Amino acid sequence: MATTADYGLGEFTFPRGWFMIARAEDAVSAPTALRMFGRDLVLYRGESGRAALLDAYCPHMGAHLAAEQSSGAGARRIEGDSIRCPYHAWRFGPDGICNNVPYFDGPLPPAARVRAFPVEERFGCLFAWHDPEQMEPDYPLPDLPEWEDAAWVRCIYDDLGQIPVHPQEIIDNLVDARHFGPVHGQRLAYFNSRFDGVTGRQLSGGGHETMTSEGGVLDVDAYYTGPGILIARFSGETDAVQIVLHTPVEDGVTHVWHGIITRGRQVPPSAEDVELHRQYQQLGLSAFSQDFEIWRTKAPALQILRLPTDGPFHRNRAWYRQFYNPRAQAAGHQGRANGDHATKGLDQAPTAAAAE
């Protein structure tokens, strides 16, 4: 299990960015213990419907805010959008600040607070902003208008659990044109890599052994917004959007989710459209699982023995380093990655070639 330091990524063990922490339906009024970013956390949904994510341990005497409490009074933990500690009932708001101690009327000490993480709910997921410098988000979550479109069938995300792989290995896929044939049976017609600020993009097209019929072509526009959110739009026999989300749990351990949404042939989608979506999500999961098995069993690629006809791994890793270093240095890392980059021996994406 390789670590951030082994890859030489930068100052921070865990990256800056928006990360999925749970499916939206997983956040309920009862507090839930999570472990991510090498931290113990508590997730809950307040009475207004707002989801909150806090560091888990009460600053008073260290109780875990999601610890079970069986007494009737103790079990009533959520008040408004605040949560009470199960040990002495100190109450913390979604901003992490203690706003009530039931047996004390004086001013509360400034240290009576826990770290709070900005949380947003989008396309069926809960995302938290993680920043080692504890600053406000410096880029927004990606848009997914298809999720709100009545013509599209939404997904239930596949929770694939944890794998003992640093997310660097997952991110490398973004520029790795040469794995498509051996791993996915895909015959690439074109491939291009593009980096722009916090966005890393892959444009590709060709046949696919599981997601197209014989002779079919799958055109894919796949892009990362930050280090943990991949959205891939497929056009061809079926219009679809694949969503891959991965979040560091420990240094070198990653939690992964997967989902696909598809455009129905009718509005609202028919039962046949829903069944086609179910099949397509399974096909997408099967294709993604081909990568998953490689990641799960491979040795860390701390240094890539890169051939001239490999993809631009050096650009990809330069782009990724921006999230492991102070944001004041981000422009320098971006400058070493930004632009369109071809893979020698493969045709470029039509949009990239037209721009030349």
C-alpha positions as CSV (number, residue, x, y, z in Angstrom):
1,M,0.0,0.0,0.0
2,A,1.8,3.1,-1.3
3,T,1.3,6.5,0.4
4,T,1.2,10.1,-0.8
5,A,4.8,10.6,0.3
6,D,5.8,7.5,-1.8
7,Y,4.4,9.2,-4.9
8,G,6.1,12.5,-4.0
9,L,2.8,14.4,-4.5
10,G,3.4,17.3,-2.2
11,E,3.1,18.7,1.3
12,F,-0.4,17.4,2.2
13,T,-1.3,13.7,2.9
14,F,-4.9,14.2,1.6
15,P,-5.8,16.4,-1.3
16,R,-7.9,19.6,-1.5
17,G,-11.2,19.2,-3.3
18,W,-14.8,18.1,-3.3
19,F,-15.3,14.5,-2.4
20,M,-18.3,12.2,-2.1
21,I,-19.0,11.2,1.4
22,A,-22.3,9.3,1.1
23,R,-25.3,8.7,-1.1
24,A,-28.0,11.3,-0.4
25,E,-30.3,8.7,1.0
26,D,-27.6,7.5,3.5
27,A,-27.8,10.8,5.5
28,V,-30.6,10.5,8.0
29,S,-31.5,12.3,11.2
30,A,-29.6,9.7,13.3
31,P,-25.8,10.5,13.4
32,T,-23.6,8.3,11.3
33,A,-20.0,7.6,11.9
34,L,-17.7,7.9,8.9
35,R,-14.0,7.5,8.4
36,M,-12.4,9.6,5.5
37,F,-9.3,11.8,5.0
38,G,-7.7,9.8,7.8
39,R,-10.2,11.3,10.3
40,D,-13.2,10.1,12.3
41,L,-16.3,12.1,11.2
42,V,-20.0,12.3,12.0
43,L,-22.6,12.8,9.3
44,Y,-26.2,13.8,10.1
45,R,-29.2,15.5,8.5
46,G,-30.8,18.3,10.5
47,E,-34.5,19.0,10.8
48,S,-34.4,21.5,7.9
49,G,-33.0,18.7,5.7
50,R,-29.5,20.2,5.7
51,A,-26.7,17.6,5.8
52,A,-23.7,18.3,8.1
53,L,-20.3,16.8,8.4
54,L,-18.2,17.4,11.6
55,D,-15.1,16.0,13.2
56,A,-16.3,13.2,15.4
57,Y,-14.9,13.9,18.9
58,C,-16.4,16.3,21.3
59,P,-13.8,18.8,22.6
60,H,-15.2,18.5,26.2
61,M,-14.1,15.0,27.0
62,G,-13.6,13.2,23.7
63,A,-16.9,11.4,23.2
64,H,-17.7,10.3,19.7
65,L,-20.7,12.4,18.5
66,A,-22.1,9.3,16.7
67,A,-21.8,7.0,19.7
68,E,-25.1,5.1,20.4
69,Q,-27.1,6.3,23.4
70,S,-29.9,4.0,24.4
71,S,-31.7,6.2,27.0
72,G,-34.8,8.0,25.7
73,A,-33.5,11.4,26.5
74,G,-30.0,10.7,25.1
75,A,-31.4,9.3,21.9
76,R,-32.9,12.6,20.9
77,R,-29.7,14.0,19.5
78,I,-30.7,16.3,16.6
79,E,-32.2,19.6,17.5
80,G,-32.9,21.9,14.5
81,D,-29.7,21.6,12.5
82,S,-27.5,20.9,15.6
83,I,-26.3,17.7,17.2
84,R,-25.9,16.9,20.9
85,C,-23.0,15.0,22.3
86,P,-24.2,11.7,23.8
87,Y,-22.0,12.1,26.8
88,H,-22.9,15.5,28.4
89,A,-25.3,16.9,25.8
90,W,-23.1,19.7,24.6
91,R,-24.8,20.9,21.3
92,F,-22.9,21.7,18.1
93,G,-24.2,23.5,15.1
94,P,-23.4,22.5,11.5
95,D,-20.7,25.1,11.7
96,G,-19.0,23.0,14.4
97,I,-19.5,25.7,17.1
98,C,-20.9,24.6,20.4
99,N,-24.1,26.6,20.9
100,N,-25.5,25.2,24.1
101,V,-24.4,23.3,27.2
102,P,-27.5,22.4,29.2
103,Y,-25.9,22.9,32.7
104,F,-24.0,26.1,32.0
105,D,-25.3,29.7,31.4
106,G,-22.0,31.6,31.0
107,P,-20.0,32.3,27.8
108,L,-18.7,29.2,26.1
109,P,-14.9,28.9,25.6
110,P,-13.7,29.5,22.0
111,A,-12.2,26.0,22.0
112,A,-15.8,24.5,22.4
113,R,-16.0,23.7,18.7
114,V,-15.2,20.9,16.2
115,R,-14.0,21.2,12.6
116,A,-17.0,21.5,10.2
117,F,-16.8,20.6,6.5
118,P,-18.8,22.4,3.8
119,V,-21.4,20.0,2.4
120,E,-23.4,20.2,-0.8
121,E,-26.0,17.8,-2.1
122,R,-25.9,17.2,-5.8
123,F,-27.2,14.5,-8.2
124,G,-28.0,12.0,-5.5
125,C,-24.7,12.4,-3.6
126,L,-23.4,14.3,-0.6
127,F,-20.1,16.0,-1.3
128,A,-17.8,17.5,1.3
129,W,-15.1,20.1,0.8
130,H,-11.8,18.9,2.2
131,D,-8.9,21.4,2.4
132,P,-5.8,20.9,4.6
133,E,-5.5,24.7,4.7
134,Q,-9.2,24.9,5.9
135,M,-10.1,27.6,3.4
136,E,-13.3,28.1,1.5
137,P,-13.8,26.1,-1.8
138,D,-11.9,27.6,-4.7
139,Y,-13.9,25.8,-7.4
140,P,-17.5,24.6,-7.7
141,L,-19.0,21.2,-8.1
142,P,-19.6,20.1,-11.8
143,D,-23.0,20.5,-13.3
144,L,-25.0,17.5,-14.3
145,P,-28.2,18.9,-15.9
146,E,-29.2,15.4,-17.1
147,W,-30.0,14.5,-13.4
148,E,-32.9,17.0,-13.4
149,D,-34.1,16.2,-17.0
150,A,-37.3,14.3,-17.0
151,A,-36.1,12.3,-20.0
152,W,-33.3,10.7,-18.1
153,V,-33.4,7.7,-15.8
154,R,-31.6,8.3,-12.6
155,C,-29.3,5.7,-10.9
156,I,-28.8,4.1,-7.6
157,Y,-25.1,4.4,-7.0
158,D,-23.1,1.2,-6.7
159,D,-21.1,1.4,-3.4
160,L,-17.9,-0.5,-4.3
161,G,-16.4,-0.1,-0.9
162,Q,-12.7,0.4,-0.2
163,I,-9.6,-0.7,-2.1
164,P,-6.0,-0.6,-0.8
165,V,-4.9,1.7,-3.7
166,H,-3.8,5.3,-3.6
167,P,-6.1,7.5,-5.8
168,Q,-3.1,8.4,-7.9
169,E,-3.4,5.0,-9.6
170,I,-7.1,5.7,-10.4
171,I,-6.3,9.2,-11.8
172,D,-3.7,7.7,-14.1
173,N,-6.5,6.2,-16.1
174,L,-7.4,9.6,-17.5
175,V,-4.5,9.6,-19.9
176,D,-3.9,5.8,-20.3
177,A,-5.0,5.1,-23.9
178,R,-3.0,1.9,-24.1
179,H,-5.0,0.0,-21.5
180,F,-8.3,0.2,-23.4
181,G,-7.5,-2.7,-25.7
182,P,-6.1,-5.2,-23.1
183,V,-8.5,-4.3,-20.3
184,H,-11.7,-3.3,-22.1
185,G,-11.4,-4.8,-25.5
186,Q,-11.9,-1.3,-27.0
187,R,-10.7,-0.5,-30.5
188,L,-9.8,3.2,-30.2
189,A,-10.5,5.4,-33.2
190,Y,-9.1,8.5,-31.5
191,F,-7.8,9.7,-28.1
192,N,-6.8,13.0,-26.6
193,S,-6.0,14.4,-23.2
194,R,-6.7,18.0,-22.1
195,F,-6.0,19.8,-18.9
196,D,-7.4,23.2,-17.9
197,G,-7.1,24.4,-14.4
198,V,-8.8,22.0,-12.0
199,T,-10.3,20.0,-14.9
200,G,-8.6,17.0,-16.5
201,R,-10.3,15.6,-19.6
202,Q,-10.2,12.5,-21.8
203,L,-11.8,12.5,-25.3
204,S,-12.0,9.1,-26.9
205,G,-14.0,7.1,-29.4
206,G,-14.2,3.5,-30.6
207,G,-15.8,0.1,-30.2
208,H,-16.2,-1.5,-26.8
209,E,-16.7,-5.2,-26.0
210,T,-19.3,-4.6,-23.3
211,M,-20.9,-1.3,-24.1
212,T,-21.5,-1.4,-27.8
213,S,-22.7,-4.0,-30.3
214,E,-20.6,-5.4,-33.1
215,G,-19.4,-2.4,-35.2
216,G,-20.8,0.2,-32.8
217,V,-18.9,3.3,-31.8
218,L,-18.8,4.8,-28.4
219,D,-17.8,8.5,-28.2
220,V,-16.8,9.5,-24.7
221,D,-16.1,12.9,-23.1
222,A,-14.8,12.1,-19.6
223,Y,-13.5,14.7,-17.2
224,Y,-12.4,15.1,-13.7
225,T,-13.5,18.2,-11.8
226,G,-10.9,18.2,-9.1
227,P,-9.3,15.0,-7.8
228,G,-12.3,12.9,-7.0
229,I,-15.3,13.4,-9.3
230,L,-15.3,11.9,-12.8
231,I,-18.2,12.5,-15.2
232,A,-18.2,10.7,-18.5
233,R,-20.7,11.4,-21.2
234,F,-21.3,8.6,-23.7
235,S,-23.0,9.1,-27.1
236,G,-23.6,6.4,-29.6
237,E,-26.2,3.6,-29.4
238,T,-27.5,4.9,-26.0
239,D,-26.9,8.4,-24.6
240,A,-25.5,7.9,-21.0
241,V,-23.5,9.6,-18.3
242,Q,-21.2,7.5,-16.1
243,I,-20.3,8.9,-12.7
244,V,-17.3,7.6,-10.8
245,L,-16.5,9.0,-7.4
246,H,-13.6,8.2,-5.2
247,T,-12.6,9.5,-1.8
248,P,-9.4,8.9,0.2
249,V,-10.2,7.0,3.5
250,E,-6.6,6.5,4.7
251,D,-3.3,7.3,3.1
252,G,-3.3,4.7,0.4
253,V,-6.9,3.5,0.8
254,T,-9.8,4.7,-1.4
255,H,-13.6,4.4,-1.3
256,V,-15.2,4.2,-4.7
257,W,-18.8,4.7,-6.0
258,H,-20.2,4.2,-9.5
259,G,-23.4,5.1,-11.3
260,I,-24.8,5.5,-14.8
261,I,-27.8,7.5,-15.9
262,T,-29.4,7.0,-19.4
263,R,-31.7,9.0,-21.7
264,G,-35.1,7.3,-22.1
265,R,-36.9,7.0,-25.4
266,Q,-40.0,8.4,-23.9
267,V,-40.8,11.2,-21.4
268,P,-41.3,10.2,-18.7
269,P,-39.2,7.1,-19.3
270,S,-41.1,3.9,-19.9
271,A,-40.7,0.6,-18.1
272,E,-38.6,-0.5,-21.1
273,D,-36.4,2.6,-20.6
274,V,-35.9,1.7,-16.9
275,E,-35.0,-1.8,-17.8
276,L,-32.6,-0.6,-20.5
277,H,-31.0,1.7,-17.8
278,R,-30.7,-1.2,-15.4
279,Q,-28.9,-3.3,-18.1
280,Y,-26.7,-0.4,-19.1
281,Q,-25.6,0.4,-15.5
282,Q,-24.7,-3.3,-15.1
283,L,-22.7,-3.1,-18.3
284,G,-21.0,0.1,-17.1
285,L,-20.2,-1.5,-13.8
286,S,-18.8,-4.6,-15.6
287,A,-16.5,-2.3,-17.7
288,F,-15.4,-0.3,-14.7
289,S,-14.8,-3.5,-12.7
290,Q,-12.2,-4.5,-15.3
291,D,-10.2,-1.4,-14.1
292,F,-11.1,-2.1,-10.5
293,E,-9.5,-5.6,-10.5
294,I,-6.3,-4.2,-12.0
295,W,-6.1,-1.5,-9.3
296,R,-6.9,-3.9,-6.5
297,T,-4.0,-6.3,-7.4
298,K,-1.3,-4.1,-9.0
299,A,1.9,-2.9,-7.5
300,P,2.2,0.9,-7.0
301,A,3.5,2.7,-10.1
302,L,5.7,5.1,-8.2
303,Q,7.7,5.7,-11.3
304,I,6.2,4.9,-14.7
305,L,8.6,3.3,-17.3
306,R,7.0,5.5,-19.9
307,L,7.4,4.8,-23.6
308,P,7.0,7.6,-26.3
309,T,3.7,6.0,-27.4
310,D,2.3,5.8,-23.9
311,G,-0.1,8.6,-22.8
312,P,1.0,11.9,-21.2
313,F,1.3,10.5,-17.7
314,H,3.8,13.2,-16.7
315,R,1.2,15.9,-17.5
316,N,-1.4,14.0,-15.6
317,R,0.7,13.7,-12.5
318,A,1.8,17.3,-12.7
319,W,-1.9,18.3,-12.8
320,Y,-2.8,16.1,-9.9
321,R,-0.1,17.6,-7.6
322,Q,-1.9,20.9,-7.4
323,F,-4.3,19.3,-5.0
324,Y,-1.6,18.1,-2.6
325,N,0.1,21.5,-2.2
326,P,-0.9,24.9,-1.0
327,R,-3.4,26.5,-3.3
328,A,-1.0,29.5,-3.8
329,Q,1.1,27.0,-5.8
330,A,-1.7,25.7,-8.0
331,A,-1.1,27.9,-11.0
332,G,2.5,26.5,-11.3
333,H,1.3,22.9,-11.3
334,Q,-1.5,23.8,-13.8
335,G,1.0,25.5,-16.1
336,R,3.0,22.2,-16.4
337,A,-0.2,20.4,-17.4
338,N,-2.6,22.8,-19.2
339,G,-3.3,22.2,-22.9
340,D,-4.2,19.5,-25.4
341,H,-1.9,16.5,-25.4
342,A,-1.9,13.7,-28.1
343,T,-0.8,10.2,-27.5
344,K,1.7,9.3,-30.2
345,G,0.4,6.7,-32.6
346,L,-3.3,7.5,-32.1
347,D,-5.5,10.0,-33.9
348,Q,-6.5,13.0,-31.9
349,A,-10.1,13.7,-30.9
350,P,-11.9,15.6,-33.7
351,T,-12.4,18.7,-31.5
352,A,-8.7,18.8,-30.6
353,A,-7.6,18.4,-34.2
354,A,-9.9,21.1,-35.4
355,A,-8.5,23.5,-32.9
356,E,-5.0,23.2,-34.4
